[in-house]
């Protein structure tokens, strides 16, 4: 049996170039104060350079996937592989990705820098701390918490109702013990104990603002508009009322500059921002995407988890906020994952099972149909595993053909950019012949909030409707009466199913979208809709990945990948 190198072995064997050499391919010169080096292989672009760039007609390509399973789909790997493939066929392309969170790295997922011969490097730094952006976001978020509690401690001039504080704290780790806490327990005369809670940093509204801001001044304005609490006379209290937006921006002034690294094939990658798509909007920063579009012919970007979450939010939220119009969508699927949707257990995925594959393909078909509802063309990338059989691959291609969609077999994990040349050529053909005027959102700004949720539930999740109580109806009413009714909605739900039940694979129908909570993100300018049992502070599994992570005798990291 052929023994393949592991991701980390491949990454450590890579011939990484100095990042200034990679940037020089795009005429980005160090002597023009275009970037700041963060070591030899990582740099941050400078705003005085970004602001000098002229608009180009770069073509934006979104990479998304079918509903995720434990079998893996390989969205990031495919994004990197496609970028290398486009460069391989002579196109100037940049890949834009999100930064990994420490939560899944020490939880159960491991690294998030691609895999095999389709990776971004230096992989270990990217997966652990990187350039410190997430720490800056965590600090800015918690500074606002500290200023809020300090204001109350010193007399509460804003008359804040401590029972109406809605600003939670954050940390970039999975820690279920912090979901509900009590603070102010020290016996001081002015202390009033109260309930509080933590979210993971990737669910922070500061993270969302970070990724949805067009520049640093826009960032400061949005931070100031964060609603942190309500006064005793029921008026909203904003971060700017606490004079918090200035120091928060100071903490983020370097983080907001896009990070540049390279793929194994020494092609440019921009990695910036990192909200999860199951509990946030799941896209990298607008600044990174727009910068890449000014620099290259093609920009490949991914949206988190399946197309029902990441792609829907990319299209309805990010594109709406940034005025972006993608040329096409690449939908990643694997034979293994589709067989799981057809009822096969993970241990049996190596065996050919055509019946299970056919039962699982409707999940792929539903995602294709959903993407077409936005007026976009889609191509399927079959991320190849060595256990896939010719018969299984043929079935997927035949089913895609019946829907008028091309499907490319991709071997980038094993062959890098060479393995995505067919996909790259098909993407170029679609992009050159697509009409971006056909792109549309699923709802308008003026659509009522509950109707926006209903549209997503029915059109994207195939639900029969939404389920909510009177309290939530009144919350939504107050949000609309306060002037925030035009905001898009950001639905937080399980990534493992179209429904709110992670056990329902394939394409469940007739279910309802159960709404548990509604949160106003007045700074990020969307409304978060928490559904089912999804948690904005994840917990660790029974055996966390962290238990296997250590430094070996060479000082290298073992167990992370």
C-alpha positions in Angstrom: 0.0 0.0 0.0 1.3 3.4 -1.0 2.4 5.5 2.0 1.6 9.2 1.5 3.3 12.0 3.3 1.3 13.8 6.0 0.2 17.5 5.6 2.9 18.6 8.1 5.6 16.5 6.4 4.7 18.1 3.0 4.7 21.6 4.6 8.1 21.1 6.2 9.6 19.8 3.0 8.3 22.8 1.0 10.7 25.2 -0.7 9.2 28.4 0.7 10.4 31.7 -0.8 10.9 34.9 1.0 7.5 36.6 1.0 9.0 39.7 -0.6 9.9 37.6 -3.7 6.3 36.3 -4.0 5.0 39.9 -3.7 7.4 41.1 -6.4 5.4 39.0 -8.9 2.6 41.5 -8.4 5.0 44.5 -8.6 4.7 45.0 -4.9 8.1 46.4 -3.9 9.5 46.6 -0.4 11.2 50.0 -1.1 7.8 51.6 -1.9 6.6 51.1 1.7 4.0 48.6 0.3 4.3 46.1 3.1 5.8 45.3 6.5 7.6 42.0 7.0 6.5 39.8 9.9 9.5 37.5 9.6 10.8 36.0 6.4 7.6 34.4 5.1 4.7 36.6 6.3 4.0 40.2 5.6 1.2 42.7 6.2 0.1 45.1 3.4 0.2 48.8 4.3 -2.8 51.0 3.8 -0.9 53.7 2.0 -0.1 51.1 -0.6 -3.6 49.7 -0.8 -5.1 53.1 -1.2 -2.9 53.8 -4.2 -4.1 50.8 -6.1 -6.3 51.4 -9.0 -9.6 49.5 -9.6 -9.2 46.4 -11.9 -11.7 44.0 -13.3 -10.6 41.0 -11.3 -13.0 38.1 -11.4 -14.3 36.9 -8.1 -14.8 33.1 -7.6 -16.5 31.8 -4.5 -15.6 28.3 -3.3 -18.2 26.6 -1.1 -19.3 23.0 -0.4 -22.0 20.4 0.3 -23.2 19.9 3.8 -20.1 18.9 5.9 -19.6 15.5 7.3 -16.9 13.8 9.4 -15.6 12.4 6.1 -14.3 15.9 5.1 -15.0 17.9 2.0 -11.8 20.0 1.5 -13.0 23.5 0.8 -9.8 25.3 1.8 -7.7 22.7 0.1 -9.7 23.1 -3.1 -9.5 26.9 -2.9 -5.7 26.7 -2.6 -5.5 24.0 -5.3 -7.7 26.1 -7.7 -5.5 29.2 -7.2 -2.4 27.1 -8.0 -4.2 25.6 -11.0 -5.2 29.1 -12.4 -1.6 30.2 -12.0 -0.5 27.0 -13.7 -2.5 27.8 -16.8 -1.1 31.3 -17.0 -3.7 33.3 -15.1 -2.8 35.9 -12.4 -4.7 34.6 -9.4 -4.7 35.2 -5.6 -6.5 33.1 -3.0 -8.2 34.9 -0.1 -8.9 32.8 3.0 -9.9 33.2 6.7 -7.5 32.9 9.6 -7.7 29.7 11.7 -9.2 29.9 15.2 -7.5 28.2 18.2 -10.9 26.7 19.1 -11.0 24.0 16.5 -7.2 23.7 16.4 -7.2 22.4 20.0 -10.7 20.9 19.8 -11.3 18.4 17.0 -10.7 19.9 13.6 -6.9 20.5 13.6 -5.3 22.9 11.3 -7.1 25.0 8.6 -4.4 25.8 6.0 -5.4 23.3 3.3 -3.9 19.9 2.9 -1.6 17.7 0.9 0.1 19.6 -1.9 -2.6 22.3 -1.8 -1.6 24.2 1.3 -0.7 27.7 2.5 2.6 28.1 4.4 4.2 28.6 6.9 1.4 26.3 8.1 2.4 26.1 11.8 2.5 29.9 12.3 -0.8 30.4 10.4 -2.6 27.9 12.6 -1.1 29.1 15.9 -1.4 32.8 16.6 -0.3 33.9 13.0 0.2 37.7 13.2 -1.8 38.1 16.4 -5.0 39.4 14.7 -7.3 37.3 16.7 -5.6 38.3 20.0 -6.1 42.0 19.0 -9.8 41.3 18.2 -10.2 39.5 21.6 -8.5 42.4 23.4 -10.6 45.1 21.6 -13.8 43.2 22.4 -13.0 42.7 26.1 -11.8 46.3 26.4 -15.3 47.3 25.6 -16.5 44.9 28.3 -14.1 46.4 30.8 -15.1 50.0 30.0 -18.8 49.1 30.3 -18.4 47.6 33.8 -16.0 50.4 34.8 -18.6 53.0 33.8 -21.2 51.3 36.1 -18.7 51.0 38.9 -18.0 54.7 38.9 -21.5 56.0 39.1 -23.3 54.8 36.0 -23.9 58.2 34.4 -25.6 56.6 31.4 -28.2 55.0 33.8 -27.4 51.5 32.4 -29.8 48.8 33.4 -27.6 45.9 34.5 -30.3 43.4 33.6 -30.2 44.7 30.1 -26.5 44.4 29.3 -26.2 42.4 26.1 -22.5 42.6 25.5 -20.7 39.3 26.2 -17.0 38.7 26.7 -15.0 36.5 24.3 -12.0 34.2 24.2 -10.5 32.3 21.2 -10.9 28.8 22.7 -13.6 26.2 23.1 -14.6 26.4 26.8 -18.2 25.4 27.7 -17.7 26.4 31.3 -17.8 30.0 30.3 -21.2 29.9 28.6 -22.8 31.2 31.8 -20.9 33.0 34.6 -21.4 35.5 37.4 -19.2 38.5 37.8 -18.7 41.3 40.4 -18.6 38.8 43.2 -15.9 40.7 45.2 -17.5 42.3 48.2 -17.2 45.9 47.4 -19.9 48.4 48.2 -20.4 49.5 44.6 -20.4 46.0 43.1 -23.6 44.5 42.0 -23.2 40.8 41.1 -24.7 40.0 37.7 -24.9 37.2 35.1 -22.5 37.3 32.1 -21.2 34.9 29.5 -18.5 34.3 27.0 -18.6 33.6 23.2 -15.7 32.3 21.1 -13.8 35.2 19.4 -14.9 34.2 15.9 -18.5 34.9 17.0 -17.6 38.4 18.2 -19.3 41.3 16.7 -15.9 42.9 16.6 -14.7 40.1 14.3 -17.7 40.7 12.1 -17.1 44.4 12.0 -13.4 43.7 11.3 -14.3 41.7 8.2 -17.1 44.0 7.0 -15.2 47.3 7.2 -13.9 49.0 4.1 -11.1 50.9 5.8 -9.9 51.9 9.3 -12.3 54.9 9.6 -15.2 52.7 8.6 -14.0 50.2 11.3 -14.0 52.9 14.0 -17.5 54.1 13.0 -18.9 50.6 13.1 -17.2 49.9 16.4 -18.9 53.0 17.9 -22.3 51.8 16.7 -22.1 48.6 18.7 -25.1 48.3 21.1 -23.8 47.1 24.5 -26.8 47.6 26.8 -30.1 49.5 27.4 -30.7 52.2 29.9 -33.4 52.1 32.6 -35.5 54.2 30.3 -35.1 51.6 27.6 -32.7 53.6 25.4 -29.8 51.9 23.6 -26.3 52.4 24.9 -23.6 52.3 22.2 -19.9 51.8 22.4 -19.3 55.4 21.4 -21.3 56.5 24.5 -18.5 54.9 26.5 -15.8 56.5 24.3 -14.7 52.9 23.6 -14.4 53.0 19.8 -11.2 55.1 19.7 -9.1 52.8 21.9 -10.6 49.7 20.3 -9.5 51.0 16.9 -6.0 51.6 18.3 -5.8 47.9 19.3 -6.9 46.9 15.8 -4.8 49.3 13.7 -2.2 46.7 12.7 -4.6 43.7 12.7 -6.8 45.4 10.1 -4.0 45.3 7.6 -4.2 42.2 5.4 -1.8 39.3 5.9 0.1 37.8 2.9 1.6 34.4 2.7 2.1 31.8 -0.1 1.0 28.5 -1.3 3.3 25.5 -1.7 3.7 26.5 -5.3 4.8 30.0 -4.2 1.6 31.8 -5.3 0.2 34.6 -3.3 -2.4 34.1 -0.6 -4.1 36.7 1.6 -5.4 35.4 4.9 -7.4 37.9 7.0 -10.3 37.6 9.5 -12.0 34.5 10.5 -15.7 34.4 11.6 -17.3 30.9 11.6 -20.2 30.4 9.2 -22.3 28.4 11.6 -22.4 31.1 14.3 -21.3 34.2 12.3 -21.1 35.3 8.7 -18.2 33.1 7.7 -16.2 35.2 5.2 -12.7 36.8 5.2 -12.4 40.5 5.2 -13.8 42.9 2.6 -10.4 44.7 2.7 -8.5 41.6 1.7 -11.0 40.6 -1.0 -11.1 44.1 -2.6 -7.3 44.4 -2.4 -6.8 41.1 -4.2 -9.3 42.1 -6.9 -7.1 45.2 -7.6 -4.0 43.1 -7.9 -5.1 40.1 -10.0 -7.2 38.7 -12.8 -8.8 36.1 -10.6 -9.6 36.0 -6.8 -10.5 32.7 -5.2 -12.2 33.0 -1.9 -14.1 30.6 0.4 -17.0 30.8 2.7 -17.3 28.6 5.7 -19.1 25.2 6.0 -21.8 24.3 3.5 -23.3 26.5 0.9 -26.5 26.8 3.0 -24.5 28.7 5.6 -21.3 30.2 4.2 -22.3 30.9 0.6 -25.7 32.2 1.6 -24.1 34.7 4.0 -21.3 35.6 1.6 -23.9 36.4 -1.0 -26.6 38.0 1.1 -24.4 39.8 3.6 -20.8 40.3 2.4 -21.6 41.0 -1.3 -24.4 43.3 -0.2 -22.1 45.3 2.1 -19.2 45.4 -0.2 -20.9 45.7 -3.6 -19.2 42.5 -4.8 -20.5 40.3 -7.6 -19.0 36.9 -8.0 -18.6 35.5 -11.5 -19.1 31.9 -10.5 -19.3 29.4 -7.6 -17.3 26.3 -7.2 -19.1 23.7 -5.1 -16.8 21.1 -3.5 -18.1 17.6 -3.0 -16.5 14.2 -2.2 -17.6 10.7 -2.9 -17.0 9.9 0.8 -19.2 12.7 2.1 -22.0 12.0 -0.3 -22.0 8.3 0.7 -22.3 9.5 4.3 -25.4 11.5 3.3 -26.6 8.3 1.8 -26.4 6.4 5.1 -22.9 4.9 5.1 -20.9 4.9 8.4 -17.5 6.5 8.4 -15.7 3.2 8.9 -17.2 1.8 5.7 -16.5 4.7 3.3 -13.5 3.0 1.7 -15.9 0.4 0.1 -17.6 1.2 -3.2 -21.3 1.7 -2.6 -23.2 3.1 -5.6 -26.6 2.9 -4.0 -25.6 5.0 -1.0 -23.9 7.5 -3.3 -27.1 7.8 -5.3 -29.1 8.4 -2.1 -26.6 11.1 -1.0 -26.4 13.0 -4.2 -29.7 14.9 -3.6 -27.7 16.9 -1.0 -25.3 18.1 -3.8 -28.3 18.8 -6.1 -30.0 20.9 -3.4 -26.9 23.1 -3.0 -26.7 23.5 -6.8 -30.3 24.6 -6.9 -29.7 27.0 -4.1 -26.8 28.7 -5.7 -28.7 29.1 -9.0 -31.4 31.0 -7.1 -28.8 33.9 -6.8 -28.5 34.0 -10.6 -25.0 32.4 -10.5 -23.4 29.7 -12.5 -21.9 26.8 -10.6 -19.3 24.2 -11.2 -18.8 21.1 -9.1 -15.2 20.2 -7.9 -15.0 16.5 -7.0 -12.2 16.4 -4.4 -10.6 13.1 -5.1 -9.7 10.5 -2.5 -7.7 7.4 -3.4 -10.5 5.1 -2.4 -12.9 6.7 -4.9 -13.9 4.3 -7.8 -14.4 5.2 -11.4 -18.0 4.1 -11.2 -18.7 6.4 -8.2 -17.1 9.4 -10.0 -19.1 8.7 -13.1 -22.4 8.8 -11.2 -21.6 12.2 -9.8 -20.6 13.6 -13.2 -23.8 12.1 -14.9 -26.0 13.6 -12.2 -24.4 17.0 -12.6 -24.7 16.9 -16.4 -28.5 16.3 -15.9 -28.6 19.6 -14.0 -26.6 21.4 -16.7 -23.5 21.7 -14.5 -20.0 20.7 -15.2 -18.0 18.6 -12.8 -14.2 18.5 -12.6 -12.3 15.7 -10.9 -9.7 17.4 -8.8 -6.4 15.7 -7.6 -4.8 18.7 -6.0 -4.2 17.0 -2.6 -1.8 14.7 -4.4 -0.7 16.9 -7.4 -1.2 20.5 -6.4 -2.1 22.9 -9.1 -1.6 20.3 -11.8 -4.5 18.4 -10.3 -6.9 21.3 -10.8 -6.1 22.4 -14.3 -9.4 21.1 -15.7 -11.3 22.9 -12.9 -9.3 26.1 -13.6 -10.0 26.0 -17.3 -13.7 25.4 -16.6 -13.8 28.3 -14.1 -12.1 30.6 -16.7 -14.7 29.6 -19.3 -17.6 30.3 -17.0 -16.2 33.6 -15.7 -15.5 34.9 -19.2 -19.1 34.1 -20.3 -21.0 35.0 -17.2 -23.3 38.0 -16.9 -22.8 39.5 -13.5 -26.0 41.5 -13.9 -27.9 38.2 -13.3 -26.7 38.2 -9.7 -29.4 38.9 -7.2 -30.0 38.6 -3.4 -32.7 36.4 -2.0 -34.4 39.4 -0.3 -34.4 43.2 -0.4 -33.3 45.5 2.4 -36.9 46.5 2.9 -38.1 42.9 3.4 -39.3 42.6 7.1 -36.8 40.7 9.3 -39.1 37.7 10.0 -39.8 37.4 6.3 -36.1 37.4 5.5 -35.7 34.5 7.9 -38.6 32.8 6.4 -37.2 33.1 2.9 -33.9 31.6 3.9 -35.7 28.8 5.8 -37.9 27.9 2.9 -35.6 28.6 -0.1 -32.3 27.4 1.3 -33.1 25.0 4.1 -36.2 23.5 2.5 -38.1 24.1 5.7 -41.9 24.5 5.9 -41.5 27.7 8.0 -40.1 29.1 11.2 -40.9 28.5 14.8 -40.7 31.3 17.4 -42.3 32.5 20.5 -43.9 35.9 21.4 -40.8 37.1 23.1 -38.8 36.8 19.9 -41.6 38.5 17.9 -41.4 41.4 20.3 -37.6 41.5 20.0 -37.7 41.7 16.3 -40.4 44.4 16.5 -38.2 46.5 18.7 -35.2 46.1 16.3 -37.4 47.2 13.4 -38.9 50.2 15.4 -35.3 51.3 16.3 -34.5 51.7 12.6 -32.6 48.5 12.0 -35.1 46.6 10.0 -33.1 47.0 6.7 -30.3 44.9 8.1 -29.6 41.4 6.6 -30.0 38.4 8.8 -27.2 36.1 9.9 -28.5 32.7 10.9 -26.6 30.7 13.5 -27.4 27.0 13.2 -25.7 23.6 13.0 -23.5 23.1 9.9 -24.3 19.4 9.7 -27.8 19.6 8.3 -30.1 21.8 6.3 -32.3 21.5 9.4 -31.5 22.4 13.0 -31.0 18.7 13.8 -27.4 17.7 13.0 -28.5 14.1 12.7 -30.7 14.7 9.7 -28.4 14.1 6.7 -29.2 14.4 3.0 -32.0 16.8 2.2 -34.6 16.8 5.1 -37.8 18.5 4.3 -41.0 19.5 6.2 -39.0 20.6 9.2 -39.3 24.0 10.9 -36.5 26.4 11.7 -36.7 26.8 15.5 -35.5 30.3 16.5 -34.1 30.4 20.1 -32.7 33.9 20.2 -32.3 37.1 18.2 -29.3 39.4 18.7 -28.9 42.8 17.2 -25.4 43.5 15.8 -25.9 47.3 15.2 -22.2 47.8 14.5 -21.8 44.9 12.1 -25.2 45.9 10.6 -26.9 42.6 10.7 -29.3 40.6 12.9 -28.1 37.3 14.3 -30.7 34.6 14.5 -29.7 31.8 16.8 -31.5 28.5 15.9 -31.8 25.1 17.5 -29.1 24.0 19.9 -26.2 25.8 18.3 -23.8 27.4 20.8 -21.8 30.6 20.2 -19.3 29.2 22.7 -18.4 25.6 21.6 -17.2 22.9 24.0 -14.3 20.5 23.7 -14.9 16.9 22.6 -14.3 14.0 25.0 -10.8 13.6 23.7 -9.6 17.1 22.6 -7.0 17.4 19.9 -5.0 19.5 22.5 -4.2 16.3 24.4 -2.0 15.1 21.5 -0.2 18.4 20.8 3.3 18.8 22.0 6.9 19.8 21.1 9.1 17.0 20.0 12.9 16.7 20.7 13.6 18.8 17.6 11.4 21.6 18.9 8.8 20.9 16.3 5.1 20.8 16.9 3.6 17.3 16.8 -0.1 16.4 16.9 -1.6 19.6 15.5 -2.1 18.4 11.9 
